[in-house]
């Protein structure tokens, strides 16, 4: 495993991070989830990403149990706030009330006294931005949070936040958590240049495009039984946008590229995201320890400019690049 600094901060993260978005509390049982976490630790993964909303708060609890007894200083723990965690109008968003209540609940579920990186899971159009930023800054002052970040914000939203942070002397964002893969590149035009200039590193989610870049989905054929595309609990709706023959056919063109490099398709996808110097870590999910051990081999892989060009040629016009595709739905709507 290799490690990178998270943005301009002094904290290092593992190039491959372990995330439990659609696994813990939903797709796999607790015992299996704990085995995956332990497998991640065994292969050098030190960065673990979750959120209060995952599996209706169950994912945080499972991760907390899995990390019980592990030296706290030996790993980096990330979680998020924004999406609804209860029925009330204040059980969501980025109001000071919800942020403070949510972080305390997350600390209890994760069985820890601090969170290494606390992230605004989306942009809140209803709460004054300064209110949210001040609450996050207060959490750092209280010692509950070490660093702060955001997920799926536009360049304009990031810029507005930075202005407020600078004007008030608040601690600055060190991370962005966007969706980013060979197929989804919407951050490249505007978000990445701003983040590079401001010392904000990317923690990439869905680098394998919900599993499409594994190559297991074939054009003109039904999705394999038990795959994510057939499981409504684990992201079947999200993956459906890629389940078009022209996309699946283009992905098949990546197989010889991966084979020539002695990589699996998943390893190639992870290595592609890590080839971007502004990417600090890529988040992978796993339902089996064997998947953890396979994917971690992408760490340290260096793709040449020629290989990157071959990938672009194989995918053609399939990748989505429109920066306007980054959006934050209103959680109170």
C-alpha positions in Angstrom: 0.0 0.0 0.0 1.2 3.5 -0.8 0.0 6.7 1.0 -0.7 10.2 -0.1 -1.3 13.5 1.7 -4.9 14.6 1.9 -4.8 17.8 -0.1 -2.5 20.4 1.5 -3.0 18.9 5.0 -0.4 17.1 7.0 -2.5 13.9 7.2 -1.7 10.9 5.0 -4.3 8.5 3.7 -4.0 5.2 2.0 -4.3 5.3 -1.8 -7.1 2.8 -1.5 -9.8 3.6 1.1 -12.4 1.2 2.4 -16.0 2.5 2.1 -19.2 0.9 3.3 -21.9 2.8 1.4 -23.9 -0.2 0.0 -22.4 -3.1 2.0 -22.5 -2.7 5.8 -26.0 -3.0 7.2 -27.5 -3.8 3.8 -25.7 -6.1 1.3 -23.7 -8.2 3.7 -24.2 -9.5 7.2 -22.2 -8.0 10.1 -19.8 -10.8 10.5 -18.8 -10.7 6.8 -18.5 -6.9 7.0 -16.2 -7.1 9.9 -14.0 -9.7 8.1 -13.8 -7.2 5.1 -12.6 -4.4 7.4 -10.0 -6.7 9.0 -8.8 -7.8 5.6 -8.5 -4.1 4.7 -6.3 -3.5 7.7 -4.2 -6.5 6.9 -3.3 -5.2 3.5 -2.4 -1.7 4.7 -5.6 0.2 4.2 -5.8 2.8 6.9 -8.6 5.1 5.6 -12.2 4.2 6.2 -15.1 6.2 4.8 -18.8 6.0 5.9 -21.8 8.4 6.5 -24.5 8.8 9.0 -27.2 8.0 6.3 -25.7 4.8 5.0 -28.0 1.9 5.8 -30.1 4.2 7.9 -27.2 4.8 10.4 -26.4 1.0 10.6 -23.3 1.3 8.5 -21.5 3.5 11.0 -22.4 1.1 13.8 -21.0 -1.9 12.0 -17.8 0.0 11.1 -17.5 1.0 14.8 -17.7 -2.6 15.9 -15.3 -3.7 13.2 -12.6 -1.2 14.3 -13.1 -2.0 18.0 -9.8 -2.8 19.6 -7.8 -1.3 16.7 -5.3 1.4 17.8 -7.2 4.6 17.1 -4.1 6.4 15.9 -3.5 3.8 13.3 -6.4 4.6 11.0 -8.2 7.6 9.5 -12.0 7.7 10.0 -14.2 9.7 7.7 -18.0 10.3 7.9 -20.5 12.8 6.6 -23.7 14.7 7.4 -26.6 16.0 5.2 -29.1 13.4 4.1 -32.1 12.5 6.3 -31.4 10.4 9.3 -34.9 10.7 10.8 -38.4 11.8 10.0 -38.2 15.4 11.3 -37.6 18.5 9.2 -34.4 19.2 11.2 -33.1 15.6 10.9 -31.4 16.6 7.6 -29.4 19.3 5.9 -26.5 21.4 7.2 -28.1 23.6 9.8 -26.1 24.1 13.0 -28.7 22.1 14.9 -28.5 19.0 12.6 -24.7 19.2 12.3 -24.2 19.2 16.1 -26.7 16.5 16.7 -25.5 14.4 13.9 -21.8 14.5 14.8 -22.6 13.4 18.4 -24.7 10.5 17.1 -21.9 9.5 14.7 -19.3 9.5 17.4 -21.4 7.2 19.5 -22.1 4.8 16.6 -18.4 4.8 15.6 -17.3 4.2 19.2 -14.7 7.0 19.0 -14.1 10.5 20.5 -13.1 12.1 17.3 -13.6 12.0 13.5 -10.5 12.5 11.3 -12.5 14.0 8.4 -16.1 15.3 8.6 -17.7 16.1 5.3 -20.8 18.0 4.1 -22.4 15.3 2.1 -24.0 17.7 -0.4 -24.6 21.4 -0.7 -27.5 22.8 1.4 -29.4 25.5 -0.5 -31.6 26.4 2.5 -29.1 26.9 5.3 -26.8 30.0 5.2 -23.4 28.8 4.1 -21.7 30.7 6.9 -23.8 28.9 9.5 -22.7 25.5 8.2 -19.1 26.5 8.0 -19.0 28.1 11.4 -20.5 24.9 12.9 -17.8 22.8 11.2 -15.1 25.2 12.5 -16.5 24.9 16.0 -16.3 21.1 15.8 -12.6 21.4 15.1 -12.1 23.8 18.0 -14.0 21.3 20.2 -11.6 18.5 19.2 -14.4 16.3 17.8 -13.2 16.7 14.2 -9.6 17.1 12.8 -10.3 18.0 9.2 -13.3 19.1 7.1 -14.4 18.5 3.6 -17.4 18.3 1.2 -18.9 15.9 -1.3 -20.4 16.7 -4.8 -20.1 20.5 -4.7 -19.8 22.7 -7.8 -16.8 24.9 -8.3 -19.0 28.0 -7.6 -20.1 26.5 -4.3 -16.6 25.6 -3.3 -15.4 29.1 -4.2 -18.2 30.8 -2.1 -17.2 28.6 0.9 -13.5 29.4 0.6 -14.3 33.2 0.6 -16.3 32.8 3.8 -13.6 30.6 5.5 -10.9 33.1 4.6 -12.9 36.2 5.7 -13.7 34.6 9.1 -10.5 32.8 9.8 -12.2 29.4 9.7 -10.3 26.2 9.1 -10.3 25.4 5.4 -11.6 22.5 3.5 -8.9 19.9 2.7 -11.0 17.4 0.8 -13.6 16.9 -1.9 -15.4 13.6 -2.3 -16.8 13.4 -5.8 -17.9 10.6 -8.1 -15.0 10.1 -10.5 -14.2 7.3 -12.9 -13.2 6.6 -16.5 -16.9 7.0 -17.3 -17.8 10.0 -15.1 -15.4 12.9 -15.4 -17.5 15.9 -14.5 -15.0 17.3 -12.0 -12.2 17.7 -14.5 -13.3 21.0 -16.2 -13.9 23.2 -13.2 -13.7 21.5 -9.8 -10.3 20.0 -10.2 -8.5 23.2 -11.2 -10.0 25.1 -8.3 -9.1 22.3 -5.8 -5.5 22.1 -7.1 -5.2 25.9 -6.5 -6.7 25.7 -3.0 -5.0 22.6 -1.7 -8.1 20.4 -1.7 -7.5 16.7 -2.4 -10.0 14.4 -4.0 -11.3 11.3 -2.2 -13.0 9.5 -5.1 -16.2 7.4 -4.8 -17.4 4.9 -7.4 -14.1 4.7 -9.3 -15.3 1.4 -10.8 -18.6 3.0 -11.9 -20.7 0.9 -9.5 -19.1 -2.3 -11.0 -19.5 -1.6 -14.7 -15.8 -1.1 -15.2 -15.2 -4.7 -13.9 -16.3 -5.8 -17.3 -18.7 -8.4 -16.0 -21.7 -6.8 -17.6 -21.9 -7.8 -21.3 -23.8 -6.0 -24.1 -26.9 -7.8 -25.1 -26.9 -10.1 -22.1 -28.7 -10.1 -18.8 -26.8 -9.0 -15.7 -25.2 -11.9 -13.7 -27.3 -13.2 -10.9 -26.4 -11.7 -7.6 -24.6 -8.7 -9.1 -25.3 -5.1 -8.1 -27.4 -4.5 -11.2 -29.9 -7.1 -10.0 -29.9 -6.1 -6.3 -32.3 -3.2 -5.5 -30.7 -2.8 -2.0 -27.2 -2.2 -3.3 -27.4 0.4 -6.1 -29.3 -1.2 -8.9 -31.0 2.1 -9.7 -27.8 4.0 -9.9 -26.0 1.5 -12.0 -28.9 1.4 -14.5 -27.6 4.5 -16.3 -24.6 2.6 -17.5 -26.4 -0.6 -18.5 -26.6 0.4 -22.2 -25.1 -1.7 -24.9 -22.9 1.1 -26.3 -21.4 1.7 -22.8 -20.9 -2.0 -22.1 -19.4 -2.6 -25.5 -16.9 0.2 -25.0 -15.9 -1.1 -21.5 -15.1 -4.5 -23.1 -12.5 -2.7 -25.2 -10.6 -2.1 -22.0 -10.0 -5.8 -21.4 -6.9 -6.2 -23.6 -5.4 -3.0 -22.1 -5.8 -4.5 -18.6 -4.5 -7.8 -19.7 -1.4 -6.3 -21.3 -0.6 -4.7 -17.9 -1.4 -7.9 -16.0 -4.2 -6.1 -14.2 -7.8 -7.0 -13.5 -10.4 -4.6 -14.9 -11.1 -3.3 -11.4 -7.4 -2.7 -10.7 -7.1 -0.8 -14.0 -10.1 1.4 -13.1 -8.7 2.2 -9.6 -5.2 2.9 -11.1 -6.8 5.2 -13.7 -8.3 7.4 -11.0 -5.1 7.4 -9.0 -3.2 8.6 -12.1 -4.8 12.0 -11.4 -2.3 13.8 -9.1 -5.1 15.7 -7.3 -6.6 12.4 -6.2 -5.6 11.5 -2.6 -7.5 8.3 -2.3 -10.0 6.1 -4.1 -12.8 4.5 -2.2 -13.6 0.8 -2.9 -16.4 -1.3 -1.5 -16.3 -5.0 -0.9 -18.6 -7.7 0.2 -15.8 -10.4 0.5 -12.2 -10.2 1.8 -11.0 -11.6 -1.5 -12.2 -8.4 -3.2 -10.3 -6.3 -0.8 -7.1 -8.2 -1.5 -7.6 -8.0 -5.3 -8.4 -4.3 -5.5 -5.6 -3.2 -3.1 -3.1 -4.3 -5.8 -4.0 -1.1 -7.7 -2.0 0.9 -5.2 1.3 1.9 -6.7 0.4 1.1 -10.3 1.7 3.8 -12.6 -0.2 4.1 -15.9 1.9 5.7 -18.8 0.5 8.5 -20.9 0.3 6.0 -23.8 -2.0 3.7 -21.7 -4.1 6.6 -20.6 -4.5 7.6 -24.3 -5.5 4.0 -25.2 -8.2 4.1 -22.5 -9.6 7.3 -23.9 -9.6 5.9 -27.4 -11.4 2.8 -26.3 -14.1 4.7 -24.5 -14.5 7.3 -27.2 -17.4 9.7 -26.5 -18.9 7.5 -23.7 -17.5 9.4 -20.6 -19.7 12.1 -19.1 -17.7 15.3 -18.8 -20.4 18.1 -18.4 -19.5 20.0 -15.1 -23.2 21.0 -14.8 -24.0 17.3 -13.9 -22.8 17.9 -10.4 -25.9 18.7 -8.2 -27.2 18.6 -4.7 -30.9 17.6 -4.3 -32.8 19.4 -1.6 -33.1 17.0 1.4 -36.2 18.8 2.7 -38.1 18.8 -0.6 
